[in-house]
Amino acid sequence: MPVAASAIYFLNLRGDVLINRLYRDDVGGNMVDAFRMHIMQTKELGTCPVRQIGGCSFFYMRISNVYIVIVVSSNANVACAFKFVVEAVALFKSYFGGAFDEDAIRNNFVLIYELLDEIMDFGYPQNLSPEILKLYITQEGVRSPFSSKPSDKPVPNATLQVTGAVGWRREGLVYKKNEVFLDIVESVNLLMSSKGSVLRCDVTGKILMKCFLSGMPDLKLGLNDKIGLEKESQLKSRPTKSGKTIELDDVTFHQCVNLTRFNSEKTVSFVPPDGEFELMKYRITEGVNLPFRVLPTIKELGRTRMEVNVKVKSVFGAKMFALGVVIKIPVPKQTAKTSFQVTSGRAKYNAAIDCLVWKIRKFPGQTEPTLSAEVELISTMAEKKSWTRPPIQMEFQVPMFTASGLRVRFLKVWEKSGYNTVEWVRYITKAGSYEVRC
Amino acid sequence: MSGHDSKYFSTTKKGEIPELKEELNSQYKDKRKDAVKKVIAAMTVGKDVSSLFTDVVNCMQTENLELKKLVYLYLINYAKSQPDLAILAVNTFVKDSQDPNPLIRALAVRTMGCIRVDKITEYLCDPLQRCLKDDDPYVRKTAAICVAKLYDINAELVEDRGFLESLKDLISDNNPMVVANAVAALAEIQENSTRPIFEITSHTLSKLLTALNECTEWGQVFILDALSRYKAADAREAENIVERVTPRLQHANCAVVLSAVKMILQQMELITSTDVVRNLCKKMAPPLVTLLSAEPEIQYVALRNINLIVQRRPTILAHEIKVFFCKYNDPIYVKMEKLEIMIKLASDRNIDQVLLEFKEYATEVDVDFVRKAVRAIGRCAIKLERAAERCISVLLELIKIKVNYVVQEAIIVIKDIFRRYPNTYESIIATLCESLDTLDEPEAKASMIWIIGEYAERIDNADELLESFLESFPEEPPQVQLQLLTATVKLFLKKPTEGPQQMIQVVLNNATVETDNPDLRDRAYIYWRLLSTDPEAAKDVVLAEKPVISDDSNQLDPSLLDELLANIATLSSVYHKPPDTFVTRVKPATQRTEDDEYPDGNETGYAESPANAADGGASPPTSSSSVPYGAARQPAPAPAAPAPVAPVPDLLGDLIGLDNNAIVPADQHATSSGPPLPILLPASTGQGLQISAQLARQDGQIFYSLQFENNSQITLDGFMIQFNKNSFGLAAAGSLQVPPLAPGASRRTLLPMVLFQNMSAGPPSSLLQVAVKNNQQPVWYFNDKILLHVFFTDDGRMERTSFLETWRSLPDSNEVLKEFPGIMVSSAEATLDRLAATNMFFIAKRKHANQDVFYFSAKIPRGIPFLIELTTVIGNPGVKCAIKTPNPEMAPLFFEAIETLLKA
């Protein structure tokens, strides 16, 4: 049964109800007490996001300082429920203009009630596109045509939009300048052993799009991915220009992309929503260009002293540079004193997270700064257990670099009025979970 | 565009309600709107504002849509408590449902469906009829869901008014969202109905597959979930379906992906071409892996499902083990599930990598995770013979770190490895013995003692080691005591010298005279007798070769796996339990059609069988940790199944170690006398044959206890029995075992019964119609009465808190009350004992004025609980019984049962 929820609660960290909406009659009104008693006030919180208490099941997620709890008593579709919560939060954020927290909920509770009524009916998720909902659910409320002039009819149109085949785009948009911005954002996930061998490495990328296009344009996107290129050369029956092609492990698309056509022709074609959205996500595991190599040597010299040497090598082009590089090197809890030498950037000891934090604001390619530190430890009798070394973690952003090597080959825009469009493309690679064991 | 609504929460003045009342009746629109917002704010924080009902409803007639929505919201919450006043709103609803604005029409129908007041329901029909045929798709899609709402309130009304037909028409609607909602509504109605309402034909199938391309992400989930029930006619059709569903795997919405996977897996069962299957497996892997980059909660759901998928199709993710490596910052629930899948995917090819990971995890901070990682190493050793040695060396390295809980866990798994590969790795025992002093957990201790006993002949100082444990024998937990007892006996048999001889005296004395634990005492007596009568026999028994174990602890039963795979993405797949074990709302008799694959007779066997029963005693405790919601659907091991052909001592010990019920003499079933049974077929009617019978519960099973008396002049033989359809589907589980009866002979027998075999429709009734025939006489019919309490299962005990939760979670309409003026409870204790004997579990007692109030819980198969409240004055006639249950229609039967129990 694709039912996702019988009731939904928004609670603050103390467990007070901020908002609740019952969609079905099969759960009692006070189920939230059970949640408070059996999950929030016990150690169970955080051990499992799906729990059964009595005859009901609870799914919960914490987002900033709010718990969103879904209660059901049937064999509900959990995947659907969680995805609904994620999407609903995105929707609320787009309405409140950014933040989603306790205050935002209290300040917009009327709006949230209105949205909750619209986006889910009897436990079945309905249309959650902010683009469309904003047509008829506004802060001020839509006037009923009782009073308004008959010519003023935005509303009936809205209902067709909600249920229409292109449920994510409004008709009749006009822009003076037709522009498309493409952002290719990649996060590199790496797990490297202390000896420098790669244990796990993948890139999850997303293509974010910002569209300011008039009318109902049809877009087609071409990438330098292997399958797409092969298909293309088959269709055109001529070999494509040689160049780097990459193999995408998996792609997922925004609902605007015609999946059937992608499956048969391997082309990404779509009618985009207006404004900003995430067009696609992809994952690559083969042939990843790692932007950084980290070479740690940590020596424990007796029980009270430690020597830490970390070398970080940037392996992208010399003309490029990384921004906001942070390297967190864990040290034991009983650290007393630290002294550093760094060849670039700044380092300090942060006792709250038990780490040496080394920051380099601008990190050029093909360089290898080092940090050497001496750490003095308090010798305690209690710490019998040897120190379990957590991994070194790294944060960075490298503009105009893709770890996967993905490139946008073309973006074509067709619209019946035949206007010209300007396309802008940016690339950036960030650290996902970039960890090196030491 | 952030709002400033928080001000509505901040009214704390005295006399809030009168003040709100005044504002609600204000002549200014804005003031009224603000007042309604304040009311909603108060409602949200849990204040009772139902007294403002009339005033709020008066604001309903407004042109302001926002205000209207707020009033509707208020109505949904309070209409039930004020049904008479709610009727005031009907006019506005009906008017709104004809509004020129489709948003308002839809809103009216949507809200009316949420108001569960009978009187309003009547008025809902006409507007709903209109809206189902509305020109605007937005109204139609709302009306479609409303039919499901109405069905939930009043199914008959929906069928009488032809709404189901209108709903079916909507499947052919030209708007995909209307189609999707109609499918969702029909699927739900079907699930709650006994009749076939929504049958998916190949025609609807192709229509829906086409709609799939056009509807919203959620609509795709509805359609895919509904279609996954469809059984393709042949491999070709299945391939066609799969081909049209596969593109959905690329969707960004995880629910769409999982539902598509579910459907593909279902159809794959029919596909015969290995190429196609291989290709599909290849296609499914990447999207499943991608789910692991979603939010951790979604990852958790995905991982629980992947756990099922790799059990059925291990090839899908065979090469992807790396993606299940834990990240340092993964939440614990994600790490635990990843570990479980890593064990499942571990193979000779990747084991080195996997072991490195496990070792890394074993040094992390979270104790539970570390323990599980250590166990994982052990399970890999048991699973992969060629890797066992490498696993052991990793375990030994971990033991050297000397972290207490790591050592203990390692010892537990090493014991399992010894049981898997006997006489292979004993060289490491010396290393294990070094950690002896640090052991403080029962399971680790018991494991170590088992190892010492089992290999006593190779451990030079085995007697010293055991002796060190003996000092604290009386304080040890039973698990350790049992192991100590067996290990000492083993030691004595292997080294019958003076030291062990003294030890055994001490142990046997401690385990017989000094203990209250019947398991321990019984086992000790057995050993004692064995040793004193025939030491050679004792050797054969105690030192016999043990069967080799295997790691199947986390494998699900294939038929359960089938059911769970059909439920991918749902709660059932996350809990790894079939839906009917946790969904309390049971529908009358529909399950027959759906559950055909699983003989329902098993149902009684679901109760978590003591999984370790067969080796929990003398053989070491199994360490294989089970998944949180472990496989429940394993047939309970028959207590006597391992027939002692080559007498395995440990099993013998266990036989006695089972619960007391198991010690019934084996022949009792056939001949026991016992209290007289009620005569159902008197000799006068039965041409001399007299039959008395009664349902009884024994050892957790239901039997029909029968007594045949032959008062005729001829020998009667060939007895057979048949039960008519009845409300509980009771039927004979075996044939009737009655030998030929000579004139004057009588015979008593127990006929095992099963439930849910031949269910009759209609409200539950206690009537049980029985037919008995023999070769000499005509068929005899007689009626018996089903007493509900024979069904009370022994897992019906509820904790006080869960009792309160359940009590509260059930609506008041499920409470039924009955008084028994003629019954007197003279002794509370005696009554409680009697009730407890029938699995009616006492929970709490309280005094109310001069009355005593008792609370009990009981459960009948299919997990239907009864919460019972008995009120009486001890020693005075008159008992009041109130019960709450998800199935109130069972109440009359329950009252019959309780009356019998209390009278007895």
Interface residues (C-beta under 8 A of the other chain):
Chain A: M1 P2 V3 D16 V17 L18 I19 N20 L22 Y23 R24 D25 D26 V27 G28 N30 M31 D33 A34 M37 H38 G46 T47 C48 P49 V50 Q52 I53 G54 G55 C56 S57 F59 Y60 M61 V72 S73 S74 N75 A76 N77 V78 A79 C80 F82 K83 F84 V86 Y95 F96 G97 D103 A104 R106 N107 N108 F109 V110 L111 Y113 E114 D117 D121 F122 Y124 P125 Q126 N127 L128 Y136 Q139 E140 G141 V142 R143 S144 P145 F146 S147 V155 P156 A158 T159 L160 V162 T163 G164 A165 G167 N189 L191 S193 L199 R200 D202 T204 D249 D250 V251 T252 F253 H254 Q255 N258 L259 T260 F262 N263 E278 M280 K281 R283 K385 S386 T388 R389 P390 P391 Q393 S433 E435 R437
Chain B: M1 S2 G3 H4 D5 S6 Y8 F9 K37 I40 A41 T44 V45 G46 E63 N64 L65 E66 L67 K68 K69 L70 Y72 L73 I76 N77 D99 P100 N101 P102 L103 I104 A106 R110 G113 C114 R116 D136 P137 Y138 V139 K141 T142 I145 C146 A148 K149 D152 N175 P176 M177 V178 N181 A184 A187 E188 E191 N213 E214 T216 E217 W218 V221 F222 D225 A226 T246 P247 R248 Q250 H251 A252 N253 C254 A255 V257 L258 S259 P286 P287 V289 T290 S293 E295 P296 E297 I298 Y300 V301 A302 K322 V323 F325 K327 Y328 N329 P331 I332 Y333 Q353 L356 E357 E360 T363 E364 V365 I401 V403 N567 A569 T570 L571 S572 S573 V574 Y575 P579 F582 V583 T584 R585 P628 T801 S802 E805 T806 R808 S809 L810 P811 P886
